[in-house]
Amino acid sequence: MQNCIKGSRFVHNLNKNLVFRVLAVENLKKRSDLRLSMDCERIDREAVIEFLGEVSLLQRLPSSSLKKIADFVQVRYFDSGQHVVHKGEKGEGLYLIWDGKACSSGSPEVLVGNHSDIQLKQYDYFGYCTTGSDYEVNVIALSKLICLVLRHENSHLLHPKSIWNADEMHEGIALVQHILSLEPQEVDIFHGHTLPEAPSFGHVFGGQLIGQALAAATKTVSYLKPVHSFHSYFLVAGETNAPIIYEVYRANDGQNFATRQVAAKQHGKIIFILVASFQKDEAGFEHQDLMPHVDAPETFKSIEELSESHESGPLPVFYGNAFSEKISGIWPIDIRLCEPSNPEERYKPSLKYWLKVRGELSDEQALHRCALTFASDFFFGSISLKPHLRKEMKILALSLDHSIWFHRPVKADDWLLFVIEAPSSCGGRGLSTGRMFNQKGELVMSITQEALLREVKPTNRAPRAKM
């Protein structure tokens, strides 16, 4: 009897311990759920936007799209060993790994995220290629896993009309923005085109190549890291009637800096290369050159007005006429050449002019920097020709390279003063350096370019007989 009592007490104590353990597990789960809830609260919108900017798939989107996506993503938590999605299921949508690791198993031909291996980590994604269709792989959490999910019904946010603006394009958008718009083909690959109304000189305008290549590089970096400098080289003249493929190589991604290399190709051949560096905004020491005093931009004639009236403005008449012959219609950039105080300065290797983009630009700092990159190549490389030009002289002028340093945020649709000097011409090359100031007198950009400069001499060959 006593043994039975002891046995029943043992069972009672055992059941009691089990109840306590179950309660402990439930309490632990409640505390875990509470911690996860607190974690969710700590993931504020700004942190989500910054995170989205580091996901390679989303970097080609305009910043306005990232802000919209941040309002729609939902947080999902998974324990180690838990299935995130099962093979044969549709899943919830696009999964972005916020924290933790996962692996995929199934068909090796399926691309998961931006890696060909099966292990996924922070900033990787899956579900993009299978939106609306069944998964061909299992995705399993390898650790505590937190994902942000953009559901299928919001997948249209991944396909904006433009790489610069998430909203509809309208008639008032600047021509430069259309010129700098690219078609994303894959992650890090973009297609560019030469529009019929874009400036050209028998080949792709150099400013277009630089601007589009910089745009391609920019669309592979978080918008919180604007470009601060780039160096580029022109290799072969581009054809205006053929698309240009821009391939971006991610050379480096650091906490504060990122580096990109871009190759522009036509017919499988590299025609232009660019290396750009990007940096998160940072406070530091400041000083700058003073802006020279010039009259307001409205007091000078535009290059179209000079062309129509056959005036050369501050340029030697034969130099100005050479450019007037190439100007037709309305240029995407409004340029106002500043008259020199002394007529003899027309022959000095220097030039000052006001410029701004015509039309409306979307509110994206990267676009403004690309637009000014496009605009900086117009007169720039040939300024070193001014002391050497004579009437009836024919000149071959080709840009060899182009570099820019961005010192401060810029606004391309406001007037900027471009101050150019050409300190050297030698060996068939001319070097030009430039500084760009806003109307507050702030130095916003420094530019250099070397150009190939050759006099085209007439041939003395006797004409051939026609018979």
C-alpha positions in Angstrom: 0.0 0.0 0.0 2.8 2.4 1.0 4.6 1.6 -2.3 1.4 2.4 -4.2 1.2 5.7 -2.5 4.8 6.4 -3.3 4.2 5.4 -6.9 1.2 7.7 -7.2 3.2 10.6 -5.6 6.0 9.9 -8.1 3.5 10.0 -11.0 1.9 13.2 -9.5 5.3 14.8 -9.1 6.2 13.8 -12.6 3.0 15.2 -14.0 3.6 18.3 -12.0 7.1 18.7 -13.3 5.8 18.2 -16.9 3.2 20.9 -16.3 5.9 23.2 -15.0 8.1 22.4 -18.0 5.2 23.0 -20.4 4.5 26.3 -18.7 8.2 27.2 -18.8 8.3 26.4 -22.5 5.2 28.4 -23.1 6.6 31.3 -21.1 9.8 31.0 -23.0 7.9 31.1 -26.2 5.9 34.1 -25.0 9.2 35.9 -24.1 10.5 34.9 -27.5 7.4 36.2 -29.3 7.7 39.4 -27.2 11.4 39.7 -28.2 10.5 39.2 -31.9 7.7 41.7 -31.5 10.2 44.2 -30.0 12.7 43.3 -32.8 9.9 44.1 -35.3 9.3 47.5 -33.7 13.0 48.2 -33.8 13.1 47.6 -37.6 12.0 51.2 -38.4 11.2 52.4 -41.9 14.6 54.2 -42.4 16.5 51.1 -41.4 14.3 49.1 -43.9 15.0 51.6 -46.7 18.7 51.5 -46.0 18.6 47.7 -46.0 16.7 47.6 -49.3 19.4 49.8 -50.9 22.0 47.0 -50.2 20.0 44.3 -52.0 21.5 43.9 -55.5 18.1 43.2 -57.2 16.6 46.4 -55.8 19.5 48.8 -56.5 18.4 49.3 -60.1 15.2 50.8 -58.8 14.7 54.5 -58.2 14.9 55.6 -54.5 11.2 56.5 -54.6 10.4 52.8 -55.4 12.5 51.6 -52.4 10.5 54.0 -50.1 7.3 52.5 -51.4 8.5 48.9 -51.0 9.5 49.8 -47.4 5.8 50.6 -46.7 4.6 47.2 -48.0 7.2 44.6 -46.8 6.2 42.3 -44.0 8.5 40.8 -41.4 8.6 37.0 -41.1 10.5 34.9 -38.5 11.7 31.3 -38.8 13.5 28.9 -36.4 16.5 26.9 -37.4 15.5 23.9 -39.5 12.1 25.4 -40.3 10.9 25.4 -43.9 10.6 28.9 -45.3 8.9 27.6 -48.5 8.3 24.1 -49.7 8.9 22.8 -53.2 5.7 22.9 -55.1 4.3 25.9 -53.2 3.9 29.4 -54.4 5.2 31.2 -51.3 4.2 34.6 -50.2 6.3 36.6 -52.7 9.8 38.0 -52.8 11.8 37.1 -49.7 14.7 39.3 -48.6 17.0 38.0 -45.9 17.3 40.6 -43.1 19.3 38.4 -40.7 20.4 34.8 -40.4 21.1 32.1 -43.0 19.1 29.7 -45.1 19.8 27.0 -47.7 18.0 25.8 -50.8 17.7 22.2 -52.0 16.1 21.0 -55.3 16.8 21.7 -58.9 20.4 22.9 -59.4 19.4 24.8 -62.5 17.3 27.2 -60.5 19.0 30.5 -59.6 18.2 31.5 -56.1 19.1 35.0 -55.1 22.2 36.4 -56.8 24.4 33.4 -56.0 24.8 30.0 -57.7 25.4 28.2 -54.5 22.7 27.0 -52.1 23.6 29.0 -49.0 21.8 32.3 -48.5 22.7 35.1 -46.1 21.9 38.7 -45.4 20.9 40.8 -48.5 20.3 37.7 -50.5 16.8 37.1 -51.9 14.6 34.3 -53.3 11.2 34.1 -54.9 11.7 36.9 -57.5 12.0 34.5 -60.5 9.1 32.4 -59.3 6.6 35.1 -58.6 3.2 33.7 -59.1 4.5 30.2 -59.8 5.4 27.2 -57.8 8.8 26.9 -56.1 11.2 24.4 -57.7 13.3 24.2 -54.5 12.9 23.9 -50.7 14.3 26.8 -48.7 15.1 26.0 -45.1 16.4 28.2 -42.3 19.9 27.3 -41.1 19.6 29.5 -38.1 17.2 32.0 -36.6 16.0 33.7 -39.8 14.3 37.0 -40.3 13.0 37.9 -43.8 11.2 40.9 -45.2 8.5 39.7 -47.7 7.1 41.7 -50.5 3.9 39.9 -51.3 2.9 38.9 -54.9 0.1 41.5 -55.1 2.8 44.3 -54.6 5.3 42.9 -57.1 4.5 45.7 -59.6 6.7 47.9 -57.4 9.7 45.9 -58.8 8.9 47.2 -62.3 8.8 51.0 -62.4 8.5 52.9 -65.7 11.9 54.4 -65.2 15.1 53.8 -63.3 14.8 57.4 -62.1 11.2 57.7 -61.1 8.7 55.2 -59.7 5.8 57.3 -61.0 4.5 57.7 -64.5 6.7 59.6 -66.9 5.0 62.8 -68.2 5.7 65.3 -71.0 7.5 67.8 -68.8 10.4 65.4 -68.0 13.7 66.7 -69.2 15.2 65.2 -72.4 18.4 64.5 -70.5 16.4 62.1 -68.2 15.1 60.2 -71.2 18.7 60.0 -72.7 20.0 58.7 -69.4 17.2 56.1 -68.9 18.5 52.5 -69.2 16.7 49.2 -69.6 17.7 46.7 -66.8 18.3 43.3 -68.5 19.7 41.3 -65.6 21.4 42.3 -62.3 24.4 44.5 -63.3 23.5 44.5 -67.0 21.8 47.5 -68.7 20.9 48.5 -72.3 21.2 52.1 -73.5 20.0 53.7 -76.7 20.7 56.9 -78.6 17.4 58.8 -79.0 16.7 60.5 -82.4 16.6 63.9 -80.6 19.8 63.3 -78.6 22.9 65.3 -79.6 25.3 63.5 -81.8 28.2 64.4 -84.1 28.1 61.5 -86.5 28.7 59.2 -83.6 27.5 58.7 -80.0 28.0 62.0 -78.1 30.8 61.4 -75.5 28.6 63.0 -72.7 25.9 60.4 -73.4 28.4 57.5 -73.0 29.8 58.9 -69.7 26.3 59.7 -68.4 24.8 56.4 -69.2 27.8 54.4 -67.9 27.7 56.4 -64.6 23.9 55.7 -64.4 24.5 52.0 -64.8 27.2 52.0 -62.1 24.9 54.1 -59.9 22.1 51.6 -60.2 24.2 48.9 -58.6 25.0 50.9 -55.4 22.7 51.9 -52.5 21.3 55.4 -53.2 22.7 56.4 -49.8 26.2 56.2 -51.4 26.3 58.8 -54.1 29.2 58.9 -56.6 32.1 61.1 -55.5 34.5 60.5 -58.4 35.0 58.6 -61.6 37.6 58.2 -64.3 36.8 57.0 -67.8 38.4 56.3 -71.2 36.9 56.5 -74.7 38.2 53.6 -76.8 36.1 53.5 -80.0 33.5 55.9 -81.4 30.0 54.6 -80.7 27.4 54.0 -83.4 24.2 55.9 -82.9 22.0 53.3 -84.6 23.1 50.4 -82.4 22.2 49.7 -78.7 24.9 50.0 -76.1 25.3 47.3 -73.5 26.6 48.4 -70.1 28.1 45.6 -68.0 28.9 46.5 -64.3 31.5 44.8 -62.2 31.2 45.1 -58.4 34.9 45.7 -57.5 34.2 46.5 -53.9 31.4 47.0 -51.3 32.5 48.5 -48.0 30.6 50.0 -45.1 31.3 53.6 -46.3 32.7 53.2 -49.9 31.8 51.2 -53.0 33.7 50.8 -56.3 32.3 49.9 -59.7 33.8 49.2 -63.1 31.7 49.6 -66.2 32.3 48.3 -69.8 30.2 49.8 -72.6 29.9 47.4 -75.5 28.6 47.5 -79.1 28.6 44.4 -81.3 30.5 42.6 -78.5 33.4 45.1 -78.5 34.3 47.4 -75.6 34.0 51.0 -76.7 34.2 52.8 -73.4 35.2 52.0 -69.8 34.5 53.8 -66.5 35.6 53.3 -62.9 33.6 55.0 -60.2 33.8 55.4 -56.5 30.8 56.0 -54.2 30.7 57.2 -50.5 28.2 57.6 -47.8 27.7 61.2 -46.8 30.2 62.2 -44.2 31.1 65.5 -42.4 34.7 66.7 -42.6 37.1 69.7 -43.2 36.0 72.2 -45.7 37.7 74.9 -48.0 37.4 75.8 -51.6 38.4 78.1 -54.5 36.4 81.3 -54.8 34.0 81.6 -57.6 34.9 84.2 -60.2 32.6 87.1 -60.6 30.5 87.0 -63.8 27.2 88.6 -64.8 23.9 86.7 -64.3 23.1 84.0 -66.9 20.0 85.8 -68.2 22.2 88.6 -69.5 23.9 86.3 -72.1 22.5 84.8 -75.3 22.0 81.0 -75.6 24.1 79.0 -78.1 20.9 78.6 -80.2 20.5 82.3 -80.4 24.2 82.8 -81.2 23.9 80.1 -83.9 20.8 81.7 -85.5 22.3 85.1 -85.6 25.7 83.7 -86.8 27.5 85.2 -83.8 30.4 83.5 -82.1 30.0 85.2 -78.7 33.2 84.9 -76.7 34.7 82.4 -79.2 36.9 83.3 -82.2 34.5 83.6 -85.1 35.8 80.6 -87.0 35.7 78.5 -83.8 32.2 79.6 -83.0 31.0 78.9 -86.6 32.4 75.4 -86.4 30.1 74.6 -83.5 27.2 76.6 -84.9 27.1 74.2 -87.9 26.6 71.3 -85.5 23.8 72.8 -83.4 20.3 72.1 -84.7 17.0 72.3 -82.8 16.9 72.9 -79.0 19.7 71.3 -77.0 18.8 69.4 -73.8 21.2 71.8 -72.0 20.8 75.5 -71.8 24.2 77.1 -72.3 25.0 80.8 -71.9 28.6 81.7 -73.0 30.0 84.6 -70.9 31.4 87.5 -72.8 35.1 88.2 -71.9 35.9 91.7 -70.6 38.8 92.0 -73.1 38.3 90.9 -76.8 41.8 89.5 -76.8 40.7 86.9 -74.3 38.8 85.2 -77.1 42.0 83.5 -78.1 43.1 82.5 -74.6 42.7 78.8 -73.8 39.9 79.4 -71.3 36.1 79.8 -71.2 33.3 80.5 -68.8 29.6 79.7 -69.3 26.4 79.2 -67.4 24.5 75.9 -67.9 21.5 74.1 -66.7 19.3 71.2 -67.8 16.2 72.1 -69.8 13.0 70.6 -68.4 12.1 68.9 -65.2 14.3 66.3 -63.4 13.0 63.8 -60.9 14.1 64.4 -57.3 17.1 61.9 -57.3 20.6 63.2 -56.5 22.2 60.4 -58.6 20.2 61.7 -61.7 21.4 65.3 -61.2 25.1 64.1 -61.1 24.6 61.9 -64.2 22.9 64.8 -66.0 25.8 67.2 -65.2 28.3 64.5 -66.3 26.4 64.4 -69.7 26.5 68.3 -69.9 30.2 68.6 -69.0 31.5 67.2 -72.3 30.2 69.8 -74.8 32.9 72.4 -75.3 35.3 71.0 -72.7 38.1 69.1 -74.4 38.6 71.5 -77.3 39.2 74.7 -75.3 43.0 74.2 -75.7 42.5 74.7 -79.5 41.5 78.4 -79.1 45.1 79.9 -79.4 45.9 77.8 -82.4 42.9 78.1 -84.7 43.1 79.8 -88.1 40.5 80.4 -90.8 39.8 77.4 -93.1 41.6 75.1 -90.6 40.1 71.7 -90.3 40.5 70.0 -86.9 40.0 66.4 -85.7 39.1 66.6 -82.0 38.3 63.4 -80.0 37.9 62.9 -76.3 40.4 60.5 -74.8 39.4 60.4 -71.2 37.1 62.2 -68.7 37.2 62.5 -64.9 34.9 64.2 -62.4 35.1 64.8 -58.6 31.8 65.7 -56.9 32.3 67.8 -53.9 28.8 68.7 -52.8 25.2 67.8 -53.7 24.3 69.3 -57.1 21.1 70.5 -58.8 21.4 70.2 -62.5 18.2 72.1 -63.4 19.5 75.3 -61.6 22.1 77.6 -63.2 25.7 76.5 -62.6 28.9 78.3 -63.7 31.4 76.2 -65.6 35.0 77.7 -65.5 37.4 76.0 -67.9 41.1 76.4 -68.5 43.4 74.5 -70.8 46.9 74.6 -69.3 48.6 72.4 -71.9 48.6 71.3 -75.6 51.4 68.9 -76.5 52.0 65.7 -78.4 48.7 65.9 -80.3 46.8 66.1 -77.0 45.2 69.0 -75.1 44.4 69.0 -71.4 41.4 70.9 -70.0 40.5 71.4 -66.4 37.2 72.8 -65.1 35.4 73.8 -62.0 31.6 74.1 -61.6 30.0 76.5 -59.1 26.3 76.9 -58.1 24.8 80.3 -57.7 25.6 80.4 -54.0 29.3 80.3 -55.0 29.8 76.7 -53.7 32.3 74.6 -55.7 30.3 71.5 -56.5 32.5 69.7 -59.1 36.0 69.5 -60.5 36.5 68.1 -64.0 39.5 67.1 -66.2 39.7 65.8 -69.8 42.4 65.1 -72.3 41.5 65.2 -76.0 43.2 64.2 -79.2 43.7 67.3 -81.3 45.0 67.0 -84.9 45.0 69.4 -87.9 43.5 67.7 -90.9 45.8 68.7 -93.7 44.6 68.7 -97.3 46.1 66.0 -99.6 48.1 67.1 -102.5 47.3 64.1 -104.7 46.5 64.7 -108.3 42.8 63.9 -109.2 42.4 60.6 -110.8 41.0 60.3 -114.3 37.5 59.2 -114.5 38.1 57.0 -117.5 
